[in-house]
Amino acid sequence: MDDIFELGQRVLLGELDPEQGIKELNGKIIEAELVLRSRSSCLFRLFYGLSRLEENKGTVLDVAVHLRQFIFAFKRSVRVSTQVIAMIQPVAKLCGIDFFAGMADVDKQLPEWFEHPERIYDSYELAPRRRNNQVVGDGILYSMTGYKQYQSVFQKQLVQASMNMQPGDTLIASLPTGGGKSLIGLLPSYLNTQGGELSGGSVEAAGLTIIVVPTVALALDQRKTSRKFFNGTSDERYRPQAYRGGMPDHERKLILQSIEEGTLPVLYTNPESLMHGQLADTLIASAVRGHVKRLVIDEAHIIVDWGNHFRPDFQFLASFREKLLRLTKGKLMTVLMSATLTEWSVNVLRELYGTEGKITEIRCDALRPEPTYFVSRHEDAAKRLKNVTQMLGYMPRPAILYVNTKEDAESWYKQLIEQGYSSVAVFTGDADDEERKALLDQWNHDQIDIMVATTAFGMGVDKPDIRTIIHACLPESFNRYYQEVGRGGRDGLASIGWLNFVPEDVKVIRGITSKTTISVDILVERWMQMFANAETTEKSDELWVDLSTQPPRLRHTVSGETNQGWNASIILLMQRHGILKVIEVDYEYGNKSINRKVRIRLLEHYSIEDPDWLTKRVQPNRDEERLLISEQLLEMQRYAESSEEYCIADYLTRTYRYSAHVCGGCPRCYKLNVLQSYNDTKAMIISRSNNAIVYPELVSSLSPYLIAYRDLILETDDDSWYERLGADTLSALVRANVPLLILPGDEPLPVEWMHKLPSEKEGRKYSLLEPSEWSQADVRDCVGNVAAIMYSNTVEIANRQYVWSKSYLAANPANRVIHIVNPSIFIMNEGKTLEHVLDAHMLPLKGFLSRQKARNQYYMV
C-alpha cells in the first residue's frame, strides 16, 4: 500500500509522468489481491485523467474527483505540486478538496440537503463488508483451482448438488453475486472430463457441458477464466471454448470438430449462437451420440424478468433444451443459475425447464452487505438534476447513473458534459453489438467514470470495483432495483446505492410497464393473426406459426426482433397455460435479419379459434400478473416516499423470501442509529429430485463389517492420531468409497493433506464437512450413504458428533456410520463410553490403513 501511495505522490509532485505512473502502477498490482486493485483503481483514473489533460482531451473536474477519492482510499493527505494546485483550485469546492502548505486534503462537509452524510464515509474509505465464510474444500477443488476452501457453505452445497445430479435432473440454484456461481457448472465438468484430459475414461462417459450466458462479452470472459483451470493439455480440442457470431473461421471449425469428436469439455455461448446454424446442428448430432451431458443457463432469471423485452432466442431456450433432452434419451442434466430469483421467476422456470419428480431447487438468497443505501426526494426533475449533479463531485468512481428511458439517458449525458465531466458515456438498448463491445471494453479498462444507462446496462456487467449506483428514476420493482444496486461493491468493499425520486416518476414508470406487459387484448389479437397465417403440417393438430406476423394495426411497419419477441412471449405464455406445446423452432435467414417459425401442437384443438374462449382462459393469469406488477411498483413507491419507515431489508426479504435480514445501512437504520445488521442465511432445499443417487459399493477392507451392523469403529491408539494419520485416513476412506467425511475441527486442511486427497483423475465424488457445517445442516441434506466421523478429543464436540451420527442413521435405514475414535471416549448423552453404547464391529485404524494401502495403487504414504 505504501509504495502505491508514494507512486501517486511522485506523479502529483511532477516527479513522474502520468503515463509512466500508469505503467508502474500496473506492474505493482497485476498479481495483487482484488481489494488492493480496487483501492488502486482511483489512482489509475487519476493518472489517466492527468494524461488526458496533457492531450487536451480530459477535464480538470474529472481529475479533482479522483484526487478526492485517492485521499479517502489511502486515508491520508497528499503533497501536490503548485501546478496541480493552480489547476484544481477553481473546481476544488465542487469536489470538497482543500489545499494548505503544498498539501491536498478532503473537506468532509457535504451539501446540507443530503441526508445522513456521516454514513457515506464507509463507501469513501472502502470499508470491508463481506464476511469470511469459507469452508473446507476437497481434492478436486484444490486440483482445479488451487483453493483449499470453498467461498461459502452455499457455494459448496450447490457445487456438490450439481456434481451429484442424476440423468434427466434439473437443478435450480441461487447464489449471491460474487459467490462463485461459475463453479456450479465447471467443477462437475472438470471431474467428468478429468480436467479436460479424458485420461482413464471414455469420451462418452465425460461429455460436453454447454454454458449459456446472456452476452458474447461474458462468454469470452468466462472462457478466459475457465481455461486457467483446464490447463493439463495444450490441445485446444480439450479446453473450454466460446462460440459466437463473427468469430474467426479457424476457431469456429476447431470448436465444431471438437464437438463432433466428443473431446470438448465446456462450451460457452449466447442464445442466438446456440439455437440455430452450424452449432445447433452439430450439438444435435452430438446429443444423439450421447456426448452432451449438461446444459447450464446463467442469469436464468432474465428469461422471466425481461419477458417480451428480451431476445426471442433466449425465450425459446426451453424448447431447444427439450429437444436435447429427447435426443439424449432423457439423460441431459439442466442447471439454472441466478443471484436473484423471485417466486414468480421460479414458478415459470419450473414450468419451462422442469420434469415432474426430477427438480432440485436450492435457494441461497443471501442479501449482500456491501451497498449503503440513501434516498433523496426532490420537488421536480429540475431540482433532481441540480442536486444530483452537485453531489456527483463528491461521489466515488466508477459510477452508474440509471434512468428509465433512452431520452433521459441522452439528456443526463449532455447535462454532465456541460457540467465539466468528460469521462462519461451512454448505454441504452439502442446500442448495436459493436457499440456495446466498445463501451464495455472502455468501462472494464477504467476509461469511463460515469455510465449513464437504462436497464440494458446489466447483462455482462461484472466489474468488481463499481463504487456508486445512482437512480435518477423510480425502478418498477425491488427486484430490478436490487439487481442494479448490486452491481456495486462486488469486490466486498462498501458501495453507495442512491435513489433520487420525484413524484412524476410514478406516472412515467406506470406508462412504461403498461406498454411492456402482455394484456389479454394484445395476446388475443396477436394469436388470432398468427393462427390465421399459420401453415398446416402432416399432422392435423400441429401448425407452423410465423413469429414475424404482425397484428393489423402494425401491418405497415417493419417486423423486427421486438415484434418477434412479443409473439414468442405469447406462444410461451399459451404453452404454460396448456393451450399448446412448442415442438421446434425453424430459422429463415435474410440479408440482415432472422425470421423464426415455430412448430406447435394444439392441445385445445377445437377452441383455439374462439377469441372469447381464449380470453376467459388467460384472463386470470393476466390479472394476476397485472396485480403483481402493481404491488411491486407500490412497494417501490412506498420506500421512495417514506424510506425511514422500514428498513430496506424488510422489503428485500419479501422479494427474496428465503433470504435473511442483511442491511449495510439505510435511512431507517440511520434514524435508529444502527450501523449495519447482518444475519446468516441458511441454504433452503425447496425440492429434491426423486432420482436416487447411486453410490459405489464400499471396498472389501470395510464392506464385510457393515453388513450385519450399521456402525463400525476404527479404533485409534492415542489422542494425537489425527495429526499423525489424519491425511492418510481421509485419503484411505475416500478411496474405500466412503462419500461423506465428518471432520473434528474447523481449521483449514494443510496443503500436504490436499495433495493426498483424490483429485479429478480418480473420478470420485466425496464431501468433507467441518463442525460449522455438520452441526447446522439437516442430515437429510448430507449427501452419502456412508459417513465416516473423525472424532474430536474434546468431549463436548465428540458428544455432538455422536448425536449427529444417530440422526444420520435415523434419516435413512440404508445409512451406515464409521466412527474413527478412541472407543473409551465418554458420551455425555448416554452416560457411557462409546464402546459400551454402540453395537458395532471394532477394528484397529492402522490395520485398515495397511489393508487399504495394499489394495490401492494410488495410495501414497
Secondary structure by P-SEA (a helix, b strand, c coil): caaaaaaaaaaaaccccaaaaaaaaaaacccccaaaaaaaaaaaaaaaaaaaaaaccccaaaaaaaaaaaaaaacbbbbbcaaaaaaaccccccccccccccbbbbccccccccccccccccccccccccccccccccaaaaacccccccccaaaaaaaaaaaacccbbbbbbbbcccccccccccaaaaaaaccccccccccccbbbbbbbcccaaaaaaaaaaaaaaaccccccccccccccccccaaaaaaaaaaaaaccccbbbbccccccccaaaaaaaaaaaaccccbbbbccccccccccccccccccaaaaaaaaaaaaacccbbbbbbbccccaaaaaaaaacccccccbbbbbcccccccbbbbbbbcccaaaaaaaaaaacccccccbbbbbccaaaaaaaaaaaaaacccccccccccccaaaaaaaaaaaaaccccccccccccccccccccccbbbbccccccaaaaaaaaacccccccbbbbbbbbccaaaaaaaaaaaaacccaaaaaaaaaaaaaaccccccccbbbbbccccccccccccccaaaaaaaaaaaaaaaaaccbbbcbbbbbbcccbbbbbbbbbbccccccccaaaaaaacaaaaaaaaaaaaaaaaaaaaaaaccccccaaaaaaaaaccccccccccaaaaaacccbbbbbbcccccbbbcbbbbbcccccccccccccccbbbbcccccccccccaaaaaaaaaaacccbbbbcccccccaaaaaacccccccccccccccccccccccccccccbbbbbccccaaaaaaaaaaaaaaaaacccbbbbbbcccccccccccccccccccbbbbbaaaaaaaaaaacccccc
